């Protein structure tokens, strides 16, 4: 729609790269950017075929939709046999403990990725995963912040973010440089972006590049800075106006978002209480 109307936005080809994990991995891998080893599994295949396709894959591995977000339907698989059970054609059905009993229909297919180990040295008090918050104006990359993550809940559910991250200056520089390289390789020219990076024993690796702001990031940036508005920034960029935000930003406060995920076996919310008392705590939004 933006292309037809001549509006400032991602081109259709860039938008495709930003929403398709396979195209992202291919382009970044071809350019020498560290990404997890991966394999594409088409939708509708059986367990035996999935096992055969993954015969050269190193396990444990991570199975996720080729197009998706929010860690939805992302699970670990221990070996090729378990992958076959997940796809439902092997005796015994889906592997015990998976958050869904049968594989959802994903028209774009699935991507099986090598599991990235945690860094062998201290990177953060919270998690080895960070995100780089960036925007592009006239093709020039500007970084707003590096956001930390709290430890993930099984299987890969986020439990919150902290801004700014507590990683050291060398790691911060490495994450920013990697995000810049990834955005350049994907030929991104416009808008706000959220690049997820994991520190491994071999160094930082790109998990994914999102062509949008991250969930909760606008609120965290507004709280940690002197009221910087990412929403306003995104609207300025969309309208072709000069951005009112000028990095580097200063962070007089630390802001964080805490999520308490329920057990994966919980099917629905029955009751919730305490939010009124929580809202009266100073400093809590």
PyMOL commands that set and color helices and strands:
alter all, ss='L'
color gray80, all
select helices_A, chain A and resi 2-5+12-19+21-30+47-53+80-86+169-185+217-224+230-238+275-279
alter helices_A, ss='H'
color red, helices_A
select strands_A, chain A and resi 38-41+61-65+75-77+110-114+129-137+140-149+160-163+191-200+203-210+255-258
alter strands_A, ss='S'
color yellow, strands_A
deselect
rebuild
show_as cartoon
